[in-house]
């Protein structure tokens, strides 16, 4: 082995702190979004030069839509590399779930309406940063809907157990792509085609900030995949 490899300066994979990678991704995303904004301004100027009945007009509008979609994708990705400080506010768990169900119908309309909900909640309260928590919940529900097997239901059960708020997603599954206990533990690992491997990792970090957590268990005999999200109740 060459001396450069032994010293870690050759072909060895370097171990880079996640914070450094996160900073690079956010910086690159910022620069690319600036470039996309400039492209959008140029296409907007071009749109003003073209008559409304021109054959080029639909293509220009389509181009602007593509630029907007790409910019939003970059923004969402870079957001997963930055965890802001949580601003905790106390809510009743019941209201939190009602708001979650309403939001899911807006952000994931293709499958949210088909989720079978069960709620066993009273006046219990939890302290959360609402926007951060909804981002975490969205990742779990989005994954469930994306990987849903045709014709098989998704059930969501919200309850208070052992002094904790518990939200369980139960999915009938014939098989899973990898050991569930590893999901979201490390960043940049994905079984989804075209995925970035940051969604569940980011959701886990949000739950950790709230002193909560998530476990995934798969029972092949059932067959059932259960995602169990827990959050502590607010101090009385």
N, C-alpha and C positions, 0 to 999 in steps of 0.2 A: 504493500500500500504506500502511495506517495505521501510525502510529508505534509503537503497541502491538505490532503483528505484527512489525515490524522489530526490535524489542527482544526478541522471543521470548516476550512475555507475553500474546499474543493467541491466534491459532488455530494457531500452529506446534506441531508435536509436540515436547514437551520430551524431552531426553535425560536419562534418570534412571539413575544407577548401579545395577547389578544388586544390589549389597549392600543398597541402600535398598529395592528392590522385595522382596527376600527377607525383610527384616525386617518389612515390612508384611504379607506373606502369612503368615508365622509368627505374627504378633500376631493377625491376624484369625482364623486357624485356631484359635488358643488360645481366643479369646473365643467363637467359635461352638461349639467342643467343650464349653466350660463350660456354654453354653446347652443343648446337647443332653444333657449329663449331668443338668441340672436337669429337663428334660423326661422323661428316663428314670426319674428318682426319682419324679416325679409319676405316671407311668403305672404304676410298680411299686406305689405306694400305691393307685391305682385298682384294680389287679389284686387287691389284698388285700380290697377292698370288694365285689368281684363274686364270686358263687358259681361253683364249678368247672363247673357244668352250664349256666351262663348263655350265651346266644347271643353276648354281647359278649366273652366270654373269648378266642375265637380272634382277634378283631380287635385286642384289646389286645396279645396276644402278637405279632401281625404288626406292630403299630405299634412295639413295643419292638425287634423285629428290624430294622426300617427305620432306627430311630434308631442302633442299633449299627453297621449297615453304613455309614451316612453319616458317623459319627464316625471309623470306620476309614479311609474314603476321605480325609477331611480330614487325618488323621494322616499317611497315606502321602504326600499331596501336599505338606504342609508339610515333611516330611522331605527331600523333593527340593530344598528351598531352603536346606538347611544341610548342610555337609560337615564332619564331625568330623575331628579329627586322627587319622591312621592309626596303629594299634598293630600294628606288623609282627611276625609270628611266622613262623619257617621251617617249611615243610611240603614233603614230596616232592610233585612235580607229579602223580604217579599217584594218591596219596591224595586230593589236592584234587579231581581229576576224579571219582573214585569218590563222594566226598561230594556233589559238585555233581549228579551223576546221581540220587542218592538224594533230594536235596532237591527237584529239579525234578519228580519224580513226585508229591511232596506239594503243591507250590505251583501247578503247572500240570498237573494230572492228565489233562486232556482231550487233551493232545497229546504230552507228554513221553515216554510209553511208545513212541510210534511213531518217534522219532528214531533214525536208524541211526548208531551210534557206531563209530569206529575210533580205536584208541589205539596210539601208538608211543612209549612212555615207559619209562624205566628208573628209576634212582635219583636223577634230577635234582631239585634243590631250588629252591623259590622262596620269597621273603619277602613275605607279604601280610597285610593285615588281613582275616581270613576273612569276617566278617559284611559288611563293605563290599564285598568282592569278589563275594560271592554276590549282593548286590543289583545289582551291575553286570551280572553274567552273566544274572541273571533278566530284566533288561530286554531283552537281545539275544534270548534264547530266546522270551520272551513275544511280542516283535514278530514273530519268525519264524513262530510258531504262529498268531498273530492274522491275519497277512497271507498265510498259506499258501494256495496255489491248490489247489482240490479235486483229490485223487488224486495230487498231486505230492509226492515225498518230501523230507524235510529230513535232511541228513547232517551229522554233527559229527565232526571229526577233530582229535585232540589229539596234539601231537608237540613235539619240541625241534628247532629249526632255527637255525643260525647263532648259537648261544649264547643263544637266547630260547625261552621257552615260547610255543607258538603254538596257538591254538584257532580252527579255521575252521568256520563254518556255511555249508553250501552248499545253496542252494534253487533248484530249477527254477522259473523265472519266465518268463511270456510278455511281461510288461511291468512297469515300476515307476512309482510316482506322481510322482516328482521326482528330480532329479540326486542320486545316492547320496552324493557327496562332501560334500553340505551337511547330511546327516542328523545332528542332534544338535549341530551347531556353534553354533547360537544357541538360547537358551531360548525357550519359549512359541511354538514353531512345530511344528505337527502336521498330518499328512495323515490321521490316524485320526479318524473321526467321534466326537465327545465326548472326544477326547484333550486333554491339557493342554500337550503339547509340552515336558515336563520329563524324561521317562524317559531318553532317549538322551543328552541334555545332562548329566544327573546321572551316568550311567554313564561318559561321557567324562571327567568331572572325577575320578571315582574312579580310572580308569586312569592319568590324568596324575599323581595323587598317588603312584602306584606306579611311575612312570617308564615306564609302558606306553602303549599306544595302540590304536586301531582304524581299519581302513580298510574301506570298502564299494566293491566293484567289480561292475559288471554287464556281462556279455557277452551281447548279444542274439542272437548266432549260436548259442550253446550250447543253449538260453538258460539262463544261470546267474547267480544273485546270490551273491556270496561275501562274508561278513563275517569279517574276519581280525583277531583279538584277540591282542595280543602283550604279554608281560611279561618283564622281565629275570630271568635265573636268579640265585639267591642267590650272593653272593661266597663262594668256597671258602676 
